[in-house]
Amino acid sequence: MAAYGTTGTGQQPGSGLLIIERILRDRDSIWRQIGEERDLGKLTLQMLTSSVLALACYGAVLGASHSFGQAGLSALKLPLLFLMTLAICLPTLYLFNLVFGARLQVRQALALVMVTITVTAVLSLAFAPISLFFLLTAFSYSFYKILNVAILAMTAFVGLKFLTSGMHALNAHTATAAAAKREAQAAQERAEAEAVAELAIPSDDAPVSPAPAGTSDTGESKAAVPAASVSVGAAPPQQSNGAVQTAVVYPPKQSLLMPDGRYAYPVAPPLPGQRPVATADLAPGERPASMTLLHVWILLFGFVGTQLAWTLRPFVGEPHEPFQVFRPIEGNFYVNIIHTIGELF
């Protein structure tokens, strides 16, 4: 396992703008760092810096279809779009997992979503040369808008795959920590049970209980011995001939009569820590995050992001329209995209 501070190849992890290289090359160390909550503030700041700069550059490419003013405005609005969507949706992800008892801290949730935004931003920037190529060689406003919407949708899909992968890794880390805790508790209970057994089981020098009436010399019982003849914690019963039967206080409630007159006790059942534990039996803070809830949150994140993008438009400035900071809110994003696709054909 690669130690924190180095990648699996022994190299120093990326920092600042190169954090994306660490995410893509050594994502397991990112998941471990988030799961162990080590230096999450520094990690989040690095991802925030990378994503804002990458989104600003790609936003400038979007607005370049209209003017330099629109390019500068889109460079500001595109990072703002992602950060505002994060601010709106992050409390829902954290609080819903908190309600269901998942071990998900707010800093961990923020870091996971920032991984998604960073991957989306840097991959979008990687498509910027392609977008510029179509802008300079075969510009069509409708085609250019659909092209960039498709680029952002594809890169967002890849980023959200990183989110689900990170949540799976975080759940595995939570399960490992919970298993280690249960194993430690089980070991402690096992040691206590062995200590009780050593004190309770009679040794060879201890008085031997007389065989019950009806037992032959060979040790074979002529009558069944009642299961309740020895009770845990009860006083030893008196026999008719005045002999006292030895009662051993030990967790098993049933005893077996051996041929020499001693009582043998069955093997104790497995301790609670030795059996699989259902998720519902785990204490709050040990339960994994719900993947179903995460998928619902991803849909919510997508709807909020697209509606917010529609509210902050224009990003891609139409050349025949005057410069605008915001357009009047009318229609919705999905109807406009369908209408634009119809214009292409």
NUKE-265355 format. One line per 2 residues: number of its first residue (from 1); their letters; for each residue x, y, z of C-alpha. Coordinates in steps of 0.5 Angstrom, whole numbers. Example, Ala and Ser with C-alpha at 12.3 -4.5 7.8 and 13.67 -1.06 7.14 Angstrom:
BEGIN
1> AS> 25 -9 16  27 -2 14
END
This chain:
BEGIN
1> MA> 0 0 0  3 7 -2
3> AY> 4 11 4  1 18 5
5> GT> 5 23 1  7 19 -5
7> TG> 4 15 -10  4 8 -12
9> TG> 10 9 -16  14 13 -11
11> QQ> 14 19 -14  11 25 -10
13> PG> 4 27 -11  1 32 -15
15> SG> 0 39 -12  -4 45 -14
17> LL> -6 45 -21  -3 38 -22
19> II> -8 35 -17  -11 32 -23
21> ER> -5 28 -25  -6 25 -18
23> IL> -13 24 -18  -13 20 -25
25> RD> -6 16 -24  -7 15 -16
27> RD> -14 15 -14  -14 10 -9
29> SI> -9 15 -5  -14 20 -6
31> WR> -20 16 -3  -15 13 3
33> QI> -14 21 5  -21 22 4
35> GE> -23 16 8  -18 18 14
37> ER> -20 25 14  -12 27 13
39> DL> -11 34 10  -17 35 7
41> GK> -17 43 7  -11 43 3
43> LT> -13 38 -2  -20 41 -3
45> LQ> -16 48 -4  -12 45 -9
47> ML> -18 42 -13  -22 48 -12
49> TS> -16 52 -15  -15 47 -21
51> SV> -23 47 -23  -24 54 -22
53> LA> -18 56 -27  -20 50 -32
55> LA> -27 52 -32  -25 60 -33
57> CY> -21 58 -39  -26 53 -42
59> GA> -32 59 -41  -27 64 -45
61> VL> -28 59 -51  -35 59 -50
63> GA> -36 66 -50  -31 67 -56
65> SH> -37 66 -61  -39 73 -59
67> SF> -34 78 -57  -28 79 -52
69> GQ> -33 82 -47  -38 75 -47
71> AG> -31 71 -47  -29 75 -40
73> LS> -36 74 -37  -37 67 -39
75> AL> -30 66 -36  -33 68 -29
77> KL> -40 65 -30  -38 58 -31
79> PL> -34 57 -25  -39 60 -21
81> LF> -45 56 -24  -41 49 -21
83> LM> -39 52 -15  -47 55 -14
85> TL> -49 48 -16  -45 45 -10
87> AI> -47 50 -5  -54 48 -6
89> CL> -54 41 -7  -48 39 -2
91> PT> -52 40 5  -58 35 2
93> LY> -52 30 1  -49 31 8
95> LF> -56 31 12  -59 25 8
97> NL> -53 21 10  -53 23 17
99> VF> -61 22 18  -59 15 15
101> GA> -53 14 20  -48 14 15
103> RL> -41 15 17  -40 21 12
105> QV> -37 28 15  -38 34 11
107> RQ> -31 35 10  -31 28 6
109> AL> -37 30 2  -34 36 0
111> AL> -28 33 -2  -32 28 -6
113> VM> -36 33 -10  -30 37 -11
115> VT> -26 31 -14  -32 30 -19
117> IT> -32 38 -21  -24 38 -22
119> VT> -25 32 -26  -31 35 -30
121> AV> -27 42 -31  -20 39 -33
123> LS> -23 34 -38  -27 40 -41
125> LA> -21 44 -42  -18 38 -45
127> FA> -24 39 -51  -23 46 -51
129> PI> -18 46 -57  -24 42 -61
131> SL> -29 47 -59  -24 52 -62
133> FF> -23 48 -68  -30 48 -70
135> LL> -31 56 -68  -26 58 -73
137> TA> -27 53 -79  -34 52 -79
139> FS> -38 56 -74  -46 55 -73
141> YS> -49 58 -67  -54 52 -66
143> FY> -48 47 -68  -43 50 -63
145> KI> -48 50 -57  -50 43 -58
147> LN> -43 41 -59  -41 45 -52
149> VA> -47 42 -48  -45 35 -51
151> IL> -38 36 -48  -40 38 -41
153> AM> -45 33 -41  -40 27 -43
155> TA> -35 30 -38  -40 31 -32
157> FV> -42 24 -33  -34 22 -32
159> GL> -34 26 -26  -40 23 -23
161> KF> -37 16 -24  -31 18 -20
163> LT> -36 20 -15  -39 14 -14
165> SG> -32 10 -14  -30 15 -9
167> MH> -36 13 -5  -35 6 -6
169> AL> -28 6 -3  -31 11 3
171> NA> -36 5 5  -30 0 4
173> HT> -26 4 9  -32 5 14
175> AT> -33 -3 14  -26 -4 15
177> AA> -26 0 21  -32 -2 24
179> AA> -30 -10 23  -23 -8 26
181> KR> -27 -5 32  -32 -11 33
183> EA> -26 -16 32  -23 -12 38
185> QA> -29 -12 42  -30 -20 40
187> AQ> -23 -21 43  -24 -18 49
189> ER> -30 -22 50  -27 -28 48
191> AE> -21 -27 54  -26 -25 59
193> AE> -30 -32 57  -24 -36 58
195> AV> -22 -33 64  -29 -35 67
197> AE> -28 -42 64  -22 -43 68
199> LA> -25 -41 74  -31 -45 73
201> IP> -29 -51 70  -27 -56 76
203> SD> -20 -59 76  -18 -66 77
205> DA> -17 -65 84  -24 -62 85
207> PV> -29 -66 88  -33 -71 83
209> SP> -40 -71 83  -44 -77 85
211> AP> -47 -81 79  -55 -80 80
213> AG> -59 -86 82  -60 -91 76
215> TS> -53 -90 73  -50 -97 73
217> DT> -42 -98 74  -40 -97 67
219> GE> -43 -90 67  -49 -92 63
221> SK> -55 -88 65  -62 -92 66
223> AA> -66 -85 66  -65 -79 63
225> VP> -62 -73 67  -66 -67 67
227> AA> -63 -62 63  -65 -57 68
229> SV> -61 -61 74  -56 -56 74
231> SV> -58 -48 73  -54 -43 72
233> GA> -52 -39 79  -57 -43 83
235> AP> -55 -46 90  -53 -54 89
237> PQ> -59 -58 90  -58 -63 96
239> QS> -58 -71 95  -63 -76 99
241> NG> -56 -79 102  -54 -72 104
243> AV> -48 -71 99  -48 -65 95
245> QT> -48 -65 88  -43 -60 85
247> AV> -46 -54 81  -41 -51 76
249> VY> -43 -44 74  -41 -43 67
251> PP> -45 -39 61  -48 -46 57
253> KQ> -54 -48 61  -54 -55 59
255> SL> -49 -60 62  -47 -68 59
257> LM> -46 -73 64  -39 -77 63
259> PD> -38 -84 65  -34 -82 71
261> GR> -39 -78 74  -37 -71 72
263> YA> -41 -66 68  -38 -64 61
265> YP> -40 -58 58  -41 -56 51
267> VA> -37 -51 47  -39 -44 48
269> PP> -43 -41 42  -39 -36 37
271> LP> -39 -29 40  -43 -24 37
273> GQ> -36 -21 34  -35 -27 30
275> RP> -42 -27 26  -43 -23 20
277> VA> -47 -16 22  -53 -13 18
279> TA> -52 -6 16  -58 -5 21
281> DL> -55 -7 27  -49 -3 26
283> AP> -49 3 30  -49 10 27
285> GE> -43 13 25  -41 5 23
287> RP> -46 5 17  -44 6 10
289> AS> -47 11 6  -53 9 2
291> MT> -51 8 -6  -59 9 -8
293> LL> -59 16 -4  -53 18 -8
295> HV> -56 16 -15  -62 20 -13
297> WI> -57 26 -11  -54 25 -17
299> LL> -60 26 -21  -62 32 -17
301> FG> -55 35 -18  -56 35 -25
303> FV> -63 38 -25  -60 44 -21
305> GT> -54 45 -25  -58 45 -32
307> QL> -63 50 -29  -58 54 -26
309> AW> -54 54 -32  -61 57 -36
311> TL> -62 62 -31  -54 65 -32
313> RP> -54 64 -39  -52 67 -44
315> FV> -45 63 -44  -45 62 -51
317> GE> -46 69 -54  -50 69 -61
319> PH> -47 73 -66  -53 77 -68
321> EP> -55 79 -61  -53 85 -57
323> FQ> -48 84 -51  -52 81 -45
325> VF> -50 79 -38  -56 76 -37
327> RP> -62 74 -41  -70 74 -39
329> IE> -72 68 -36  -77 64 -41
331> GN> -78 57 -43  -73 52 -40
333> FY> -66 49 -41  -69 42 -44
335> VN> -74 45 -49  -69 50 -52
337> II> -64 44 -53  -69 40 -57
339> HT> -71 46 -61  -64 48 -62
341> IG> -63 40 -65  -69 41 -69
343> EL> -66 47 -72  -60 43 -75
345> F> -64 38 -79
END
